[in-house]
Structure formats: structure tokens, C-alpha cells
Amino acid sequence: MKMKLAEIAKAINAQNDIEQWKDVELTSVSFDSRHLEAGALFVPLQGAQDGHRFVPSAFANGAGAALWASDHEIVDHEHPLLVVDDPLKALQKLSKYYLRKINPIVVAVTGSNGKTTTKDMIASILSTQLNVTKTYANFNNEIGVPVTLLNMESNTEAVVVEMGMDRFGQLDFLSKLASPDIAVITMIGEAHIEFFGTRDRIADAKMEITHGLSEDGTLVYNGDEPLLNDRAAKIDQRLVRFGRHLDDDIYATSVKAGERSIDFQVNEWPDKTFTIPMVGEYNVNNALAAMAVGQLLHITPDHMKSALANVELTENRAEWVAGKSGEQILSDVYNSNPTAAKQVLKTISAMPTTGRRFAVLGDMLELGEASPRLHASLASQIDPEKIQGVYLVGQQMAALKKQLEEDGYPKDAIHYYQADQLEQVAADLQATLRGDDLVLLKGSHGIHLERVLDAIKK
């Protein structure tokens, strides 16, 4: 982003006179007064605290200007303020203006699982031949998407935007804001089932990503999911299906899992072997989605191969970390839901090791009334012959503890903790682990298993 205050004021219909500051140049946008770049536009948001309280701090830290809600009395006449009815709506309006100005190819990504990994893979593939901006971390909501768009450089040719949702209408809004040329749906799982009730309703909500899809755009989606096939058939735009079935447009013809990577081949380029530096066969589908996007934008298969082999993944998404005793830790502590947890449990169960395997599992949040049943269902992927101990963290994990005991899993191998006992979890692990062990950490971010990771890693 690089715009003068006068241009921004016009784009958002600022209500005050900014003539004396019209030539102030702004180069980024931020809603955190503690972490912003010099020359940033600060956006005071209304959350647990009123962001207007932090406007002085923002200017002290180098902000070039700030938005200001018209229902707040102006107490600062020494710095550039842009008065608007609602700072968040002004941020969104400005992002839409700037998006039209830069006019990049827009790729929007959503899904119950895998959207952040898929976003990273798409960006890596497109970056081999285009100037690309992608969503930072998981800035994927009504605030994060505008910030992603506004932080594009002026030479951006493609922007890869992750879009999350936890209610109906959210993806409708985000899709219409970003107007994607390509929309990607990774899969339909049970994430946020508390708010939607059934997977059918989750599929309906995910399909909202097509509401802003350009008339000549393309929906790339998991063709192995009947709920998506039925709904995708009702839209007018082009459809591209990825998956593991022969009637998909792009599918894996062979998959070979290694200790730290996966090799696979694809129907479109049968003479090439692609590698992704991660475990879990489910990540092949994420790669296929990214490759479908690459093919639509004419990225060569050799560039795709190089990009996937060297993809930089967002932190705490299924990354390997060495422990203090030399044990290998598979850390996937940013998010969790039943589908993803079962997949990663299956993955670690199949990994070769001369030591033991342990699973540290935190509560899966936002599962509503189905939570006890869905937590208990993880027991199907926990075999005492393959996973020698489990450390269960959080109130909801009591259902899994009960199911494991009923299934005959050794009681002395089941360790149960409340969410405020993370220090004890770490201490118990450290007292148990040896250098040849494998450890899985998987839980929703609200359980904060990253604190356990910090305590046991090298």
C-alpha cells in the first residue's frame, strides 16, 4: 500500500477537512498500536476495549494517520485523523478500493481443514512466476482480509486470501469484498458444527465463497465430497475438481509416504514425481488444490514441483520440532477438529520409530452438543500397540478418556488434565520421554498447547 491521505479520504468519504495533511503518505495499515510500521494507517477497532484509546500510542509508535469514529469527540488536533461513521467499515471500503486499483488475480481459499496449508502452497506455486501477496498467519476474517488486501505491494500480480467463517453470511461478505477470480474449497468437516448443526449446513456456508466469484471465474473444490458436488453443480462458473478419484480433474495416481515427506504422482503429469515436506496423506489433497490453481494460471509443472518441495508453511501447522531429550515432536497446535485430529493420529501411528509414540490432545472447540460424541470418536484412531500413551487436556477430552477406558486402552497410559494444568503436562512429558520417541501435539488454539511445546522443545 502506498497512498496519500487525500486519496484515502476520498475513497472512504472522510467527513472532516484534511487539507493540511493531504500529502501525508501512508504505506501500510494496522489495528495494533504496539506493532506497526512508520507511516501506517491505524484503525481503532471496537473489541474488548475501544481502540480509540490507543490512537496516541499509535502515533507515538510512528503511525502516519488514524481513522476516527464520528461519535467520538476529537481530542487530538495535532495529528492526521480521518473521521468516518465506522472505522471497520471504512477499512473494508478502503481495501475494496485499493484492490480495484492494483487489480491482481484474486485466489480465495476456505475449508474446514487445510485452508492455511493450501494457501501457503498456492502462494509458493504462484510465486515462481508472479509477484504474490498472501494472507499473513490466519488473518482470515472481516478484519484480516481487508488488512491483507491493503498490505499488497503495488506490483502484486496475484493475492491469495484465506477466508474463515463461523456463521452464515461471513463468507458471503468476504467473497463479495474480494471478488475472487478463483475460489478454493479444501473440504467439509465438523469444524464449527456448534454453529451450524450439520455438515450439510457447513457445506452451504462454505459455498458462500462463490457469491462474489467473477462471472468467468473458477471454483476449485474437493471432488470426493458429495456435499460439494451437489452444490457446485448449481453455479454457472467453471468447476475444477481435485481429489483421489479417477473422475476428478486432477488426482493423485500414487502416494508414497516417507518419514518427513510425501512423494506423489498426478494424472496430469504422469512422468513427474512431486514432493511435499510434510507428513499426512491428507496434505496431498491440499497440494492437488494448489496445483489446480497453478494449472489455471499457467504455472509450469516444473515450477510447481520446485515450489511444493520448498514451501514455507505457516508456523504451528504440522511442523517437526526436536525435543530436549532428542525426541521428535509433531506440533500441530493452532487448530483442531475431529477430521483433522483423526488424520494426524492415523499418520503418526503409521510412522516408523524405534521408540514409543505419544499423543498430547487438547480440546476441540466449537463442537456444540456433538462435542462429547466427536471427542470420543478419536478413540478409533488410538491403538495401544501404536500409540503407547495419551495426554488429554481440557474438559471436553473427558469423553475421549472414558471411551478409551471402555475400549480397554491401558488406564495407566491415559493421563488427563484440565486446561490450566499445562505446566504439569509438560513436566510429566519431560519425565517420560526418551530420545527415540515420537510425540504428537494437537489441539485447538484456545487450549494453548504451544506452551507445552515451548517447555519440552530444545
N, C-alpha and C positions, 0 to 999 in steps of 0.2 A: 504494500500500500504506500502510495506517495501522492498526497493531495493537499492543496492549500485549504485553509479554513473556509474561505469564501465558497469554494466548490462544495465542501461538505455541508455548509449551512444551507445552500440552495437545494442540495439533494434531499435533505431531511426536513426542509421547511422550518428552519430555526426561527423562533419568534422574536429574537432580540437583534439589536443592531451590533454587528461585529466589525464595522468598518475599520476601526483602529487595529484590528488583528487579522484582517482579511488575507494577508500574505504569509501568515504563520503556516509552516509546512509540517504536516503530520505524516509519520512513516509507519505507524503500527496502531493497534488497538488493544486495550487491556481492561479487565474488570477487577484486577488485583493490584491495589496501590503499592504493595510491597515488592512486586516483581513486574516491573515494566521497563521498557526501553525509553531512553531520552527521545522526546518527540512523539510520544504515544498519545492517542486519544483515550482518556479514561472514561469508562462507562459506570456510573454509580447504580448498582442494581439493588433491588429491594429483596432481601432474604431474611435470614435470622436477624440481621442488622441492616439498617438503612445505609446504603453505600455512599450517600452524600456526606456522611461523617468522615469519610476517608479521602474526600477531594483535596483538602490541604496536604495530606500525606502524599497523595499522587503528584501534586505539583512540586513538593519538596524533593521527590524522587525523580523528577525530570519530565513529567508529563507536559505535553505542549498545549493541551486544551482538555476540557471535560464537558460532557453533557450535563444538563441540569434540568430537573423536573420543574415544570411551571408552577406546581402547587407548593414548592419550597421557596422560602424567602431567600433572595440572593444576599449573601453576606460577604462575598469576595468580589471586589470590583477591580482587582489588580491583575487578574489572570483571565485568559480567554475562556468564556463559558458559552455553550450553545443551549439555549432554552428550548425545551420540547415538552410535549404533553407527557410522554413516557419514554425514558431513556432506552429501555429494552426494545420497544417498537422502533425507535429511531435507529438503534444499532442494526436491527433486521432490515429496515428500509435502506440504510446506507450500504449494507452488504449486497443487497439486490442491485442497487445502482452500480456498485463497483464491479459486480460480476458481469453485468451487461457491458461495462466499459472495457474490461480486459477480454471478455468473450472467449474463455478457454473451453475445451471439451470438458464436460462435467460427467464424472462417473460417481454414482451414488450407491452405497453398499449398506445393506441391512441383513438381518437374520438372527435367529435365536442363538446360534453358536457360530463362531468362526468369522464374524464380520471384521474384527480388528486385524486378525491374521490375513484375511483375504484383502483387506485394504492395503496392508503392508506389501503383499505380493503383487497386487495390481500396480502400486506406485513403483515398485522395483522394476517391474517389466516395462512400464511406460517410460521410466526414466532413462532407459537405454537409448531412446531415440527422441524423447521430448523433454521440455522443461516442465517439471511436475511439482505441484504442491499437494500435500496430503494432510488429513486430519491429524493434529498433534494428540498423542496419547489416545484418550477416548472422548474428545471434545465433540460429542455427537448429538447434542440436544438443541433446544431453541436458542441457547447462548453460544454453545460451542461451534455450531455450523456457521453462523454469521462471522464469528471470530476467525474461523478457518478461511472463509472467503476473503475477508478484509486483510488478512496477512499474506495473501498471494503477492508475489513479485509481479511487476508489470509485464515481464516476459513469460509469464506462465502460459503454457500451451494446453495443459490438462490438469484438472484438480480432482483428486479422489477424496470424496466426502463420506465419512462414516455417519450413518443415521441410526440412532437408537430410538426405542419407543417403549412406553409403559402404559399407554392408554390409547383409545381410539382418537383419531384426529391428529395425533402428533406427527406421524409420517406424512399425512396429507399436507400439513403445514410446511414441513421441511422440504418435501418434494416440490411443492409449488414455489417455495423460496429459491431453491437451487436450480430448478428446471433441468434435470439431468438429460444428457444425451444417451446414456447407458445406465440402467438400473440393475442392480445385482441383488438377488435374494439367496443367501447361502443355504438355509434350511429352516424348517419349522420344528421347534422343540417345545419344552414346557416352561421356558423362561417367562416370567411374569404371568403365569397361569392364575395367580391370585387375582389379577385384574380382569382377566378375560374368561376364565372358567373352562374353556375347552380349546383344543388345538385348532379346531375349525375357526373359532373366533380369532385366535392368534394369526392364522393364515389370512383372514380377512383384513386384519390390521396391517400385516406386512405388505399386502398388496397395495396399500395406500401409497407406497413408494412410486407407483406408476401414475399417480394422479397428476403429477407435474411433468411426466416424461414427454419429451418433444414428440411431435406427430410422426417424425421419421426416426424416432429413437428405437432402442432395442432393450428388451428385458432379458437378462441372463439369469437363469434360475436352475435350481436343483430338479432335474427331470425325473428323479427317482421318488419324488414326493407327490403322491396323488392329489393331496390338497392344493398343491401349487399348479399341477397340470390342469385341473378343473377350472381354476380361477384364471390362469394365464390365457386359456383358450377364448376368454371373453373380451380381451383387449385387442385393439387394432394394430398395435405396433409389432415389429419383428420380434420373434422369440428365438432364443438360443438356449438349449438345454445342456447341462453338464451332469456327469454322474458316473455310475458304474454299469449302466445297462446299455445294451447294443443299440437301442433305439434313441439314445441321447445323441446330440450333435457332436459333442466332444466327450470321450470317455477313456478311462484307463484300460489298457489291454493287458497289462501285467503290473504287479506291485511287489517289490522286494524290500522288506523292512530290515534295516541294519540297526546297530546298537545306538547310533546317534543321527541317522539319516535314513531317508527312504528313496529308493530308485523306482521309477515307474516309466512306462511307455504309454503312448497315446495314439488313438486311431488315426489322427490327422497327420502325424509324422512318425510312421512306424519304424523308421530307421534310426531314430534318436532316443537316447535314454536321458530322462530328466531326473534331477536330484534335488530334494529339499532337505535343509539341515535341521531336521526335527523328527521327532518320533510320533507315532499315532497315524494309522492308515486314514483316519478321518481328515487329516491335513492334505491328503491327495485331492480330495474334493475341493478344498479351498484353492489349491494350486490350479485345478481344472477351471474353476470360475475365473481366476486371474488370467489364465491362458486364453479363455474365450474372449475376454475383453481385449487382450493383446492382439488376437487374431482380427477382431473387428477394426482395430486401429492400425493394422498392417505392420505390427512388430514381427520381425523375423523369428523363426523358431530358435535359431542360434542365440539371438539376443535374449529370448525367453529363458533358454537353458542357463545362460550365464546369470541372469537376474535372479532366478529361483535358487540357484546354488549359493548365491551370496546375499540373499535377502536379509535386511536388518529388521528384526521384529520388535514390536513394542514391548517394553520391559514387563516382566512377570507374566508373560504369556508362554507357558510351557518351555521354560528355559532351564538348562542344566547348570547347576551350581555345585562346587566342591564343598564338602563339609569339613569341620575341624579335624575329624579323625580320618579324612580321606574318602569318606562315603560320597556317593553321587546322589544329588538331590534334584528331583524334577519339580521345579517350582511353577505352579500354575494357580497363583493366589489372588488374581484380580477378580475373577468371576467364577461362578459355578451354577450348574443346573443339572437335573438328573441325566439328560442325554450326554452332556459333556463329561460328567463325572464317571458315568459307566464306560465311556470310550477310553478315558485315560486310565481307569483301573484295568481295563482289558489290555491296554498297551503295556503297562508296567508289569502285569502278570506274565506277559509273554517275553519279556526282556531277559536275555541270558545273564546270569550272575553266579559267582562262586560264593556269594554271601547270602544274606537274607533280604527280603523285601518288606518294607513297612509303608503303611498308608496313613497319612495325617489328614483327616477330613473335617472341614468346618461346615457349619450350617449352610444350606442352600436357601436363600431368602426369596421372598415374594412368591411362594407357592400356595398360599392361602389354605383352604380347607383340605387340599390334597397333600399338604406337606408331610404328615406322618406316613402316608402310604408311599409317597415318592422317595422319602428318605429311606424307608425300609427296603425299597426296591433295589437299592445299591448292593444289598447282600448277595444278589445273584452274580455279582462280579467279584466277590471276595471269597476266594478259595484258600483255606488254611494251608494247603500244600504249596501255594504260590505266593500268598501274602501272609507272612508269619506273625504280623502284629498290626493292630489298628489303634490309632489315637483319634478319638472322636471329640469334637469341640463344638459346644453350643447346645441349647435346649432342644432344638429340633432333632439333633443326632441321637437323642434318647430312643427314637423309633428304630433307628438302624441298630443300635446296641441290643435292643430287645429282639429284633429279628435274627441277628447273628447268634444270640444265645439260643433261640428256638431252633435254629438250623444246626446247632451242635458245634459252632465255632468255639475253640477253646476259651473259656472265660478268663483265664489268666493272660490271654493275649489281647484282651479288649480293655482299653484304657479310656475312661470317659471323664470329660472336664467341662466346666462351664466356660462361657466366653471370656470371663475375667480371670481365667487361670492360665494365661498363655505362658507366663514365666515358668510355671510348674510343668507345662507341656514340654518346653524347651529343655528344662533340667532333666526330666525323665528320659527324653530322647538322647541327650548327651551321655547319660549314664549307660545307655543301652547300645548305641551304635558302634560299629566297627568299620574299619577301612574298606571292606569289600561289600558293604551293604548298599542297597538301593532304597531311596526314600521318596515318596510322593507327598507333596503338599498341595491340597486342592480345597478351595472354599470360596464363598462369596466375599467380596472385599470388605463388607461390614463386619466380618469376623476378625479381620486383621491378622491372618496367618503370616503376613510378611514380617511380623515381629518375631515369630518363631524362627522364620528363615534367617533373619539378621542374627539371632542368638546362636544358631548352630552352624552357620556357614563359615568358611575360612576367612 
